[in-house]
């Protein structure tokens, strides 16, 4: 797809009320009942799966959006979570509230940059500590087609690295000591020097102002050899806005 300069592309975008300038997209306003349905595809090695989720705005406060998420068509109770007004995610990292994902940073304008960096202990069973360092940028706009239709969307990319230290490990050696006719069993444990692992992260989001959210996203994780080991893709299937 051809990427157009955002100053030109925005002439064709449906800019929400309150946008300050033709070359800048301001933060949208949300209403209770705004909802989006996404197809979510996860690829891990040769494994592949697809799910369909519905998210809806349950409450809007001065600082955030309370969102309910559930599988599409399910009658089960939704999962409730808090998002920032820019669809950022904040969670406790080592006791501190930390931004761990910020796909949008309003106002959006060509070339805008922002960073997300954090370090957390024991993020999973394999790592003792991990640092994530990402830089986001508004790179332009392009037409993108998803099940919900074709949109002229602003494209945001993020690239960066992750680095971690593997959990401390020990090797255990067992043997037999034969001395003067006596047999003694022994066990010896040795600590293994912590090993550092690194990798690359790539993300892309296509934001459509008339939808108040991205219509498509791609998030990829690469290992230290530069091989992709995971990719998650979301595509908008339907949207319902209370003010439309």
C-alpha positions, 0 to 999 in steps of 0.5 A: 500500500502506498503511504501518503504524507499525513498533511495531504491524507488528512484532507480525506479523513473524517475528522472528529469534532474538536480537531484543532488543525488540519494537520493534527488529529485530536483525542476523541470523546467516548460515550457509554455504549461505544463498541468494537468487534475484532478478529484476533489472529495469533501465530506462534511458530507453526501454531495458528488460532483466531478468536473474535472479541467485543469490547465496549465502553462501560464508563468514562472518567476524567482520566480513563475509559472503563472497558468490558471485553468478552468473546463475540456472541458469548453470554458469559460475564465480560472482563473489565479493564481500565484504559487510558484516554489514548488507549494506553495500558497501565499496570503495576510493575514492581509495585509502580503503576507503569505504562506498558503500551501506548499505541496512540499519543494525541494529538497525532501529527506527521513525524510525532515520536514517543517512547515506552520503556519499562523493566519488570521482575519475573515477567514469566517463568523463564525470565528473572528480569526483562526490559522493554524499550519501544519508540513509536512514530506517526509515519503517514496514512494509507488505505487499509481494508478490514472486514468492517470496510476500507478506511483511510487511516493514520499509521503508527509504527513502533520498533524496539527491543526486549532484553532479559536475564534468564532465571538463575539455574543450578546443575546437580552432579551426583557421584560415588567416592571409593576410599579404603573400601568405603563407598560414599555417595555425594551430590554437588550443586553448582550455580550457572552464570545468569544468561542474557537474552535479547530480541526485537519488537515491531508494532503497527496500528492503523487509526481511523478517527471516525472509528475512535480506535485502530481498525487494524494492528500487528504486533510481532516478537523476534528472538535473539537470532532475528527470527519471528516467534510470535505475531498477533493481528487484529482486524475490525469487524464491526463498530457501533458508536453511540453518537452516530 
